[in-house]
Amino acid sequence: MSTFALENPSTGKTEDQFDRIDDADRDKILDQSTEAYKQWKETSIEERVNVLNKVADLYEERSDELASYIGREMGKLTRWAQGEIQIVVNIYRWYAEHAYELLQDTELPRQGAIRTFVRHDPMGPILGIMPWNFPYYQVARWAAPNLLLGNSLVLKHASICPLSSQACQDLLEEAGLPKGVFINMYASGSQMDAFVADKRIKGVSLTGSEAAGAAVAKTAGEHYKKSLLELGGNDPFIVLDDNNLDAVLDNFVKIRMYNTGQACNAPKRLIVMESFYDKVVSGLEERISKMTVGPWDDEKADIGPLSSIDARDGIVERLDKAAKEGKATIKVGGHALDRDGAYMEPTLLTDVDPASDVGCNEIFGPVAIVYPAKDADEAVHIANDYSDYGLSGSVWGSDLDKAWEVASQLKDGMTFVNESSVTEAGLPFGGVGRSGYGREMERWGVKEFANEHLFRISEGPNGGGLSPAM
């Protein structure tokens, strides 16, 4: 049995030790999940709703303790952690509130039968492979709709999240979820291929890296089961005019640096018109250079540490390489801070080659990039043609018709006008291209891992038969 440790990125110190499962534990885990599924799928909607509402209450009641877990695990500032927990509360309550309408049969035209409809049936145990950047939220947006539907869940969380991942199971069980319906396991990434391939797992949802997503999709496809992938993003943030520019820049910096820049759907590339580009660069230099960096429990900090020292060093190396090769100019920041922990300076890049590594690939840290465009058409070209990601994007402008015209051309799964990176339980979430496939949240979250079961009820033997095309 191998072990792993909680390493606090605010201090650089190793804290608690945890044991990973052995490969031999897989059968026990999946047998337990399968048996629990047989029970859970037969429970009433009312019982499922009660669990969802109760777990929302528990997250709210214990938000201080839960926030401290993810502060220690991945460095999330307390106010951000509290905000994440409130989103989790909203997700569980939303699915409870809309349970009956989400699960009701979909009636179709009768087409020669007395009744034709689709019932949304659970499928069985669903594997969730989740990332560290939003330890509770990522789990909730996968768990809430699937538990409502009647699936059982097996969670493999990021190894840096042992406290929060176990809390996800403990809170659900305290809320009344039968044991085995949600199982948190401490496992390595290398152990996941066997889980994905196992016939007891009926589907797999992964939020994480492209490499992990490709591996999961390959194995899932080979075994005829559905996968959902939510991967990275290199989201554009297009500004069409300089009306209300200060407020727009305030929004950009706030959203880009939120969670220390470690959000898939954060705006990574600010694209502005040449006519006010210099004004934008000056405004960003002022804002970003004033940001303070501190540990997760520092109420005055604007950003916290990166998730790990290795993550921090990887970003700093990429920035240094881009600057040395003439692919970018570091206007602000760009260096590791000389203190214990995974801290780096918040950074602004200009003169970025959009086809370079730092231009077309995601930077998962507190790094803002700004590009000039001569007009809206060039802005769309930069947004669409220099990145294979397609998670989300936004367009900002005082002329709403023009902003919508530009927004409608972006190749993303989610596009916003005069707002960015909005996350709500009632909004579908997902991307295209290198950002993955499938949708979470709202009704799509329920139906991703459902058997869309067609039923037709006819009068008798003379009432139907094979279509002539068959």
C-alpha positions in Angstrom: 0.0 0.0 0.0 1.5 3.4 -1.0 1.1 6.6 0.9 0.8 10.3 0.0 0.9 13.5 2.0 -1.0 16.7 2.3 1.5 19.4 1.4 0.4 22.8 2.4 1.3 25.2 -0.5 1.0 28.2 1.8 3.9 27.0 3.9 5.7 24.4 1.8 5.4 22.0 4.7 4.2 18.4 4.6 1.3 17.7 6.9 -0.9 14.5 7.2 -0.1 11.2 5.6 -2.8 9.0 3.8 -2.9 5.5 2.4 -3.9 4.8 -1.2 -6.0 1.8 -2.0 -4.4 -1.4 -3.3 -5.4 -2.8 -6.7 -6.9 -5.7 -4.9 -9.4 -3.3 -3.3 -11.1 -2.5 -6.6 -13.5 -5.5 -6.5 -14.7 -4.6 -3.0 -15.3 -0.9 -4.0 -17.2 -1.7 -7.2 -19.2 -4.5 -5.6 -20.3 -2.2 -2.9 -21.2 0.6 -5.3 -23.1 -1.9 -7.5 -25.2 -3.2 -4.6 -25.8 0.3 -3.3 -27.0 1.3 -6.7 -29.7 -1.4 -6.7 -31.1 0.1 -3.5 -30.7 3.8 -4.4 -32.3 3.6 -7.8 -35.5 2.2 -6.1 -35.8 5.1 -3.6 -38.4 7.7 -4.2 -37.7 11.1 -5.6 -38.8 12.5 -2.3 -36.1 10.6 -0.5 -33.4 11.8 -2.9 -34.6 15.3 -2.6 -34.4 15.2 1.2 -30.8 14.1 0.9 -29.9 16.9 -1.5 -31.5 19.5 0.7 -29.9 18.2 3.9 -26.4 18.0 2.4 -26.9 21.7 1.3 -27.7 22.6 4.9 -24.6 20.7 6.1 -22.3 22.5 3.7 -23.7 25.8 4.9 -23.4 25.0 8.6 -19.8 23.8 8.3 -18.5 26.3 5.8 -15.7 27.5 8.1 -14.3 24.1 8.7 -14.7 23.0 5.0 -13.0 26.2 3.8 -10.0 25.5 6.0 -9.6 22.1 4.4 -9.2 23.4 0.9 -7.1 26.3 2.2 -4.6 23.9 3.6 -4.8 21.5 0.6 -4.5 23.8 -2.4 -4.1 27.3 -1.0 -7.5 28.8 -1.7 -8.1 32.1 0.1 -10.8 31.8 2.7 -13.2 34.2 1.0 -12.9 32.3 -2.3 -13.4 29.0 -0.4 -16.6 30.3 1.3 -17.8 31.4 -2.1 -17.2 28.0 -3.6 -19.1 26.4 -0.8 -22.1 28.6 -1.3 -22.1 27.6 -5.0 -22.2 24.0 -3.8 -25.1 24.8 -1.5 -26.9 26.4 -4.5 -26.3 23.4 -6.7 -27.7 20.8 -4.3 -30.7 23.0 -3.6 -31.3 23.7 -7.2 -31.5 20.0 -8.1 -33.7 19.4 -5.1 -36.1 22.2 -6.1 -36.3 21.1 -9.8 -36.2 17.3 -9.2 -39.7 16.4 -10.4 -39.5 18.4 -13.6 -36.0 17.1 -14.4 -37.0 13.4 -13.9 -40.4 13.5 -15.6 -40.8 11.4 -18.7 -40.4 13.2 -22.0 -43.6 12.8 -24.0 -43.2 12.3 -27.8 -45.9 12.4 -30.5 -47.7 9.1 -30.4 -46.8 8.1 -34.0 -49.3 5.3 -34.2 -49.2 4.2 -30.6 -51.4 5.1 -27.6 -48.4 6.6 -25.9 -44.8 7.2 -26.9 -42.3 8.6 -24.3 -38.7 8.5 -23.1 -38.0 7.6 -19.4 -34.7 8.8 -18.0 -33.3 5.8 -16.2 -30.1 5.6 -14.1 -27.3 3.5 -15.5 -25.4 2.3 -12.5 -22.0 3.2 -10.8 -20.4 6.3 -12.4 -16.7 7.0 -11.9 -15.8 10.6 -11.2 -12.1 11.7 -11.6 -12.0 15.2 -10.2 -9.4 18.1 -10.0 -8.0 20.1 -7.1 -8.8 23.6 -8.2 -12.5 23.6 -7.0 -12.5 20.6 -4.7 -16.2 20.8 -3.6 -17.8 22.5 -6.6 -16.4 20.1 -9.2 -17.7 17.1 -7.1 -21.1 18.7 -6.5 -21.8 19.5 -10.2 -21.2 15.8 -11.0 -22.7 14.3 -7.8 -26.0 16.3 -7.4 -27.6 15.4 -10.8 -26.4 11.8 -10.8 -27.6 11.2 -7.2 -31.0 12.7 -8.2 -31.2 10.4 -11.2 -30.4 7.3 -9.1 -26.8 6.5 -10.1 -24.2 5.5 -7.5 -20.9 7.3 -7.6 -17.2 6.4 -7.1 -14.9 9.4 -6.6 -11.2 9.5 -7.4 -10.3 13.0 -6.4 -6.9 14.7 -6.9 -4.3 13.4 -4.4 -3.8 16.9 -2.9 -7.4 16.9 -1.7 -7.7 14.1 0.9 -9.6 16.2 3.5 -12.2 17.7 1.2 -12.8 14.5 -0.8 -13.6 12.5 2.3 -15.8 15.4 3.5 -17.9 15.0 0.3 -18.7 11.4 1.3 -19.1 12.1 5.0 -21.6 15.0 4.5 -23.7 13.0 2.0 -24.0 10.1 4.4 -24.8 12.3 7.3 -27.5 13.8 5.1 -29.0 10.3 4.8 -27.4 8.9 1.7 -27.1 5.1 2.2 -23.5 3.8 2.6 -21.9 2.8 -0.7 -24.0 5.1 -2.9 -21.1 7.6 -2.8 -17.6 6.2 -2.3 -14.5 8.3 -1.9 -11.3 6.4 -2.6 -7.7 7.4 -2.3 -6.2 6.2 -5.5 -3.5 7.1 -8.0 -4.1 8.1 -11.6 -2.3 5.0 -12.8 -5.0 2.9 -11.1 -7.9 4.5 -13.0 -7.6 2.6 -16.3 -8.7 -0.6 -14.7 -11.6 1.2 -13.1 -12.7 2.7 -16.3 -12.5 -0.6 -18.1 -14.4 -2.6 -15.4 -17.8 -3.6 -16.6 -19.4 -2.5 -13.3 -18.5 1.1 -14.1 -21.2 2.4 -16.5 -19.7 5.8 -17.3 -16.9 8.1 -16.4 -16.7 11.9 -15.8 -13.3 13.5 -15.8 -12.4 17.1 -15.1 -8.6 17.6 -15.5 -5.7 17.6 -17.9 -5.9 16.8 -21.6 -3.6 13.8 -21.2 -5.8 12.3 -18.5 -8.9 13.0 -20.6 -7.4 11.3 -23.7 -6.5 8.2 -21.7 -10.0 8.0 -20.1 -11.8 8.5 -23.4 -9.7 5.8 -25.1 -10.4 3.2 -22.5 -14.0 4.2 -22.2 -14.5 3.9 -25.9 -12.8 0.5 -26.1 -15.3 -0.7 -23.5 -18.4 0.9 -25.0 -19.2 3.3 -22.2 -19.9 6.9 -22.1 -17.4 9.5 -21.0 -17.7 13.2 -20.2 -14.5 15.4 -20.3 -14.1 18.9 -19.0 -10.5 19.9 -19.8 -8.6 23.2 -20.1 -9.5 26.5 -21.5 -7.7 29.5 -23.1 -10.8 31.8 -23.0 -10.8 35.1 -24.9 -12.1 38.3 -23.3 -12.8 40.8 -26.2 -13.3 44.5 -25.5 -14.8 46.4 -28.4 -14.7 50.0 -27.1 -13.3 52.0 -24.2 -16.6 53.1 -22.8 -16.5 52.3 -19.1 -13.0 50.9 -19.6 -12.0 51.1 -15.9 -14.9 49.0 -14.8 -14.2 46.4 -17.6 -10.5 46.2 -16.6 -11.5 45.8 -12.9 -13.7 42.9 -13.9 -11.0 41.3 -16.1 -8.4 41.4 -13.4 -10.7 40.2 -10.7 -11.9 37.2 -12.8 -8.5 36.4 -14.3 -6.8 36.4 -10.9 -9.6 34.6 -9.0 -8.4 31.4 -7.4 -4.9 32.5 -8.2 -5.6 32.1 -11.9 -6.4 28.4 -11.5 -9.8 28.2 -13.2 -10.4 26.5 -16.5 -13.1 29.0 -17.5 -11.2 32.1 -16.5 -10.5 34.6 -19.2 -6.9 34.0 -20.3 -6.5 36.3 -23.3 -7.6 39.9 -23.2 -8.1 41.2 -26.8 -8.7 45.0 -27.2 -8.8 47.4 -30.0 -5.5 49.1 -31.1 -7.0 52.5 -30.5 -7.0 52.1 -26.7 -4.4 49.3 -26.3 -1.8 51.5 -24.6 -4.5 52.7 -22.1 -5.3 49.1 -21.3 -1.7 48.1 -20.8 -1.1 51.0 -18.5 -4.3 50.2 -16.5 -3.3 46.5 -16.2 0.2 47.4 -15.1 -1.2 49.6 -12.3 -3.7 47.0 -11.1 -1.6 43.9 -11.3 1.5 45.5 -9.7 -0.5 46.5 -6.7 -1.8 43.0 -5.9 -0.6 41.4 -2.7 0.2 37.7 -2.3 -0.4 35.8 0.9 -1.4 32.5 2.5 -4.8 31.0 2.4 -5.9 32.5 5.7 -4.6 36.1 5.0 -7.7 38.3 4.8 -5.7 41.0 3.1 -4.2 38.9 0.3 -5.4 39.5 -3.3 -4.1 36.1 -4.5 -2.8 33.0 -2.7 -0.2 30.4 -3.5 -0.3 28.1 -6.5 -1.5 24.6 -5.8 2.1 23.3 -5.5 5.7 24.4 -5.8 6.1 22.3 -8.9 3.1 24.0 -10.5 4.5 27.4 -9.7 7.9 26.5 -11.0 6.5 25.1 -14.2 4.7 28.4 -15.0 7.7 30.5 -14.2 9.9 28.4 -16.5 7.4 28.8 -19.3 7.3 32.6 -18.9 11.1 32.8 -18.7 11.5 30.7 -21.9 8.9 32.8 -23.8 10.7 36.1 -22.8 14.1 34.7 -23.7 12.9 33.5 -27.1 11.2 36.8 -27.9 7.7 35.3 -27.8 6.4 37.6 -25.0 7.4 40.6 -22.9 6.9 40.4 -19.1 5.6 43.8 -18.2 4.8 42.9 -14.5 5.8 40.1 -12.3 6.8 36.7 -13.8 9.0 35.4 -10.9 8.7 33.1 -8.0 8.6 34.8 -4.7 11.6 34.2 -2.3 9.6 32.7 0.6 8.4 29.3 1.7 5.4 28.0 -0.2 4.2 28.0 -3.8 4.0 31.8 -4.4 4.7 33.7 -7.6 4.2 37.3 -8.6 1.0 38.2 -10.4 2.0 38.7 -14.0 1.2 40.7 -17.1 2.4 39.6 -20.6 2.4 41.8 -23.7 3.8 41.3 -27.2 2.8 37.6 -27.1 3.1 35.5 -30.2 -0.4 34.0 -30.3 1.0 30.8 -31.9 3.6 30.3 -29.2 3.3 28.0 -26.2 2.2 30.8 -23.8 -0.2 32.2 -26.5 -2.1 29.1 -27.6 -1.8 26.9 -24.5 -3.4 27.4 -21.1 -1.5 29.1 -18.4 -3.0 27.8 -15.1 -1.8 30.6 -12.8 -2.0 34.4 -12.1 -0.9 35.5 -15.6 -2.8 38.0 -17.8 -2.1 38.3 -21.5 -3.3 41.3 -23.6 -3.4 41.5 -27.4 -4.2 44.5 -29.7 -6.5 44.0 -32.7 -7.2 46.5 -35.4 -10.9 45.7 -35.5 -13.5 43.2 -34.4 -12.8 40.8 -37.2 -9.1 40.5 -36.2 -10.2 40.1 -32.5 -12.3 37.1 -33.6 -9.4 35.7 -35.6 -7.1 35.9 -32.6 -9.7 34.3 -30.4 -10.7 31.4 -32.7 -7.6 30.6 -34.8 -4.7 30.5 -32.3 -6.2 28.1 -29.8 -7.8 24.7 -30.1 -9.6 25.1 -26.8 -13.3 26.0 -26.8 -14.5 26.3 -23.2 -15.9 29.8 -22.9 -15.4 33.4 -24.1 -16.8 36.8 -23.6 -17.4 40.0 -25.5 -17.7 43.5 -23.9 -19.1 46.5 -25.5 -21.6 49.4 -25.1 -23.3 48.5 -28.5 -25.1 45.3 -27.6 -26.0 44.5 -31.2 -22.3 44.7 -32.2 -21.2 42.7 -29.1 -23.7 40.0 -29.9 -22.6 39.9 -33.5 -19.0 39.3 -32.4 -20.0 36.9 -29.6 -22.0 34.7 -32.1 -18.8 34.0 -34.0 -16.8 32.6 -31.1 -16.1 28.8 -31.2 -16.9 28.0 -27.6 -19.2 25.9 -25.5 -20.3 29.0 -23.4 -20.2 32.6 -24.6 -21.1 35.7 -22.6 -21.8 39.4 -23.4 -20.7 41.9 -20.8 -20.1 39.2 -18.2 -17.6 36.4 -18.0 -17.2 32.9 -16.4 -20.7 32.8 -14.9 -21.4 29.5 -13.1 -24.9 28.6 -11.9 -26.7 25.3 -11.3 -29.3 26.4 -13.9 -26.7 26.9 -16.7 -25.1 24.1 -18.7 -21.3 23.9 -18.4 -18.9 22.5 -21.0 -16.8 23.1 -24.0 -15.6 21.9 -27.4 -12.3 21.0 -29.0 -9.4 20.5 -26.6 -11.8 21.7 -23.8 -13.6 18.4 -24.0 -17.2 17.3 -24.6 -20.4 16.7 -22.7 -22.4 19.1 -20.5 -22.8 19.3 -16.8 -25.5 21.2 -14.7 -29.1 22.0 -15.5 -31.0 19.2 -17.3 -27.9 18.2 -19.2 -26.3 17.2 -15.9 -29.0 14.7 -15.3 -29.1 13.2 -18.8 -25.4 12.8 -19.5 -25.4 9.5 -17.6 -29.0 8.4 -18.1 -30.4 5.6 -20.2 -32.8 7.5 -22.4 -35.3 4.7 -22.5 -37.9 4.7 -25.2 -41.3 3.2 -24.5 -44.3 2.8 -26.8 -47.6 1.5 -25.7 -49.9 0.2 -28.5 -53.3 -1.5 -28.6 -52.2 -5.0 -29.6 -50.7 -7.2 -32.3 -52.3 -5.3 -35.2 -51.3 -2.0 -33.8 -47.6 -1.9 -34.9 -44.7 -3.7 -36.6 -41.4 -3.0 -38.2 -41.0 0.1 -40.3 -40.8 -0.7 -44.0 -37.2 0.8 -43.9 -36.2 -2.0 -41.5 
